[in-house]
Amino acid sequence: MNVRTFKAILWFLLGAGLTVILLRIIHGPGAVVALTDLMPWGLWKGGGVVALVPIGGAGFTLAAFVSVFHWKRYKPLYLGAVLLGLMCYSSVGAGLTFDIGIWWRIVFPIWHWQFHSTLFEISWCIMLYLCVLTVEFGHAVLEKFNFHRTARFLERFGIVFVIAGICLSTLHQSSLGTLFLATPFRLHPLWYTELLPFLFFVTSIGLGCLTISWVAIVVHRLYRAEQPMDAISGLGRIAAFVLALYLVVRFAGIIATGKGGLLFLPSWDTANFWVEILLSAAIPVALLTRQRFRESPAAMFWITSSGILGVSLNRINVAGLATVSTTNQFYLPAWTEWTVTFGILAGAALVFLFCVENFNVFEKIDSQRLDEVYTPRRVDPGDWRTIFFQNPRADARVYSVVLVLAVGLILLLVPQEAVFGLRPEPTPAQGPRIVEISNGEVPGAVGVTFAVPLVGQEINGAPGTLLALMIDGNRDGDYVLFDHQKHVSKQGGGDDSCVLCHHMQKPYEEVSECTGCHSDMYLAVDIFDHDTHVVHTKGNQGCIECHTDPAAEKVRETAKPCHECHETMRPEGTRIDIAEAQQTTMAPGYMDAMHGACISCHQEEMENREKTGGDLTTDLTLCTNCHRDLPRLEDEEWKARL
Amino acid sequence: MIYRNMSILTDVTKCIGCDRCVEACRETNHLPPDKPWRWLRNITDLSTSRWTTIERVKSDAGDRFARRHCRHCLEPACVEACIVGALQKTPEGPVIYDRDICIGCRYCMIACPFEIPRYSWEDRVPYVQKCNLCYERVKYEGKLPACVEACPTEATIFGEREDLLREARRRLATEPGKYVQQIWGEREVGGTSVLYISDVDLELTDLETKFRDETPVPLRTFKVLHHMPEVFVEMAVVMGGIYWVIERREKLAAERAAQAGEERGSASPDQEEEDADAADSGTTNGPKGS
């Protein structure tokens, strides 16, 4: 692919990621992630940290090979590996900053110490290792800007930094495994093993060899330079040894702990396990033993791709995917999460390419190569497209346009909650259904007992049965049987008894039903329709009709109370005083409304009975007076009955 | 009063599921009203607005109610996991949370064997939410935890852990036919301060860890973690040693080559050095060619 096109794509991804990060800063992580309380770590932790750290393992692996073991064959890839490590760890830092709930507290571990926490150890190792990588790569930068004396000074202590880097890497690469030793309850047994720290460390070495090879192949291809296949094939050989060791230890561990049976148990997790093993180690080890493959750039590209995918899958499995079946929590990263992960990686890739072009990271990619790749293109004065896209300064312009486009596109596409903040999910409340019940004495339950719930048209009015309302606002199968007739007769049975409970007569309605206003099960709903009122008060001239005080702010609270115009809306003699509610025009949730209406009246009735010596055998104030232990009806059953 | 190990014993046979503990908890801890957020399967799940909730335990003998909240483990996994020490095990027993230093990494939620900590995803600045056993209320105001105070049937009682264990054993002994002969929380993951006794099996409910093990979770990680300083030093010594040996061997080889060059007085020293390098990498470079 053309370098320019590739960079334009990276800029697009970067713009998209930055936009989502901005929204995440404004509205908190909940607005852009799909995580739940039982699956609190997702793509940003599993992919952006746990899987990315071993990819950055190239840095310490090559540092050990070249600086400590003096394997000069790998020298051409050394600086690239350090830069790759630097980019990976910077991405990890950036990703982690926005993954944690309170992003500006990312620095807290520096002075809030907790020595027993694995995460604390990892964070310190990563911070220190980032410093080491900066020093290691800083050498190249200093040379570039002719600070030779400082560069030589660093060089003298170079080995100290290299060894410190190796030690820090050993610690945090293995500690990422230790992290999940705390999750025996979540992690599937095929992955949970006390060997996790060792396995994580070993694979990070193998993966380090593979990732720097992959990056070298891709970058050299991008700049049309000859790939340093001697070093790459050597790394392939080492990776084969290391990954073979990993395979042996992993399977030995599984069999030694008696989990061998799980290996062939037909299940989603077993399939996942085998895919992971094949991609991460089996395929690379098998193919890397062939010298023919090791020396072919195309073959190495596919082999290293397989290894990187496989080991990343291993990390993602341990961090979350292999906990899906045990916790029974399915989580699919929201696309906004992918956008951030890819955005950060794209940013890192852009910095990487910048360094490759400026700091002579790879020998073969020199100024001559760059001149060839970035040849000025022909500008035809008669064609606006060539003037715009192909003039010598067009690149930066194209990248800017692409970046802005990405920002705009993401702002258009993100879900509403990412732009306006999170809202609770609405639960539409539905009115009661009419059912036929029998009124008989049943031991343990005084009063009404449940017989057969019948739907409207099936009611046959058999003796001993009567009609009741089955109140189940959210249709979850838990319901209250409400004997409407009995309540009507209790209130005197006259026409004026309705308004005792039905406290609202909306315009054009004789008696409004509960769900007319209390239309959400749990949330308060705004029942005031401003637009209709604007139309009916003749547009903009009509504001004064409700907002009577021109000096006051035009808000709900200062407007004229509704019932001053709608005189019949609040009927006389109702039990439920909604004077205040009517002013704010917010109707409480259905459940709150029902409880408010029933409980206060029931309490009043019991107090009356106590005073007048009425029937005290049934305690109307008990929850179980209405919420009886009736058979649950799932929605499917209802559909079947209908 | 000074407590050594503030604990709660819940007798599942006595709970009627009236939710008064939930409401008392909400009032005492100033929790918001329940709302149906996206991440809640059920509005009555443990959440930002419910640090305790009533779980319906299905069994052959009929449904039971059991109150679920933080178990205040004797060796809490969340405290061990917390990166900045925002979660602390107090000397009196409760595991409390300091929202001023929590960074929101949510490792406590991963590590908790009972899946207790919740996160206020709905907030712009979210915090971890869990029961604190009314630590300050009990310690400084001398009151009972709000939930215990509100319970109308004494299904949930408060006291020293040893006393409650004794009481639980007494109940199991006096009515052996009624209760399952087990005290949940006595030994799991090293023991918890919140204990349950029941007439139905609580295994395989959310109240029980899915992995029956008495090893405290902190041991699992610290067993490895406390070796880290040694690993660091050992790695440094090994790497430094290898570097020193190879460096020295190369130096000697270069000297020998220089001597040989002087003796022969022909081939340029630069050429010699490169040859020596190549030869050396051939010997130390285990895998080379095939």
Interface residues (C-beta under 8 A of the other chain):
Chain A: I26 H27 G28 P29 G30 V33 L35 T36 D37 L38 P40 W41 A64 S67 V68 F69 H70 W71 K72 R73 D99 I100 G101 I102 R105 I106 F108 P109 H112 W113 Q114 H116 S117 T118 L119 F120 E121 S123 I159 I163 A164 I166 C167 L168 T170 L171 S174 S175 T178 L179 L181 A182 T183 P184 F185 R186 P197 G234 R237 I238 F241 Q291 T326 T327 G421 L422 P424 E425 P426 T427 M521 Y522 L523 C623
Chain B: C18 D34 K35 P36 W37 R38 W39 L40 I43 D45 L46 S47 A77 E80 A81 C82 I83 V84 G85 A86 I101 C102 I103 G104 C105 R106 Y107 M109 I110 A111 P113 E115 P117 R118 Y119 W121 E122 D123 R124 V125 P126 Y127 T209 K210 F211 D213 V217 P218 R220 T221 F222 V224 L225 M228 V231 F232 M235 A236 M239 G240 I242 Y243 I246 E247 E250 D277 D280 S281 T284 N285 P287 K288 G289 S290
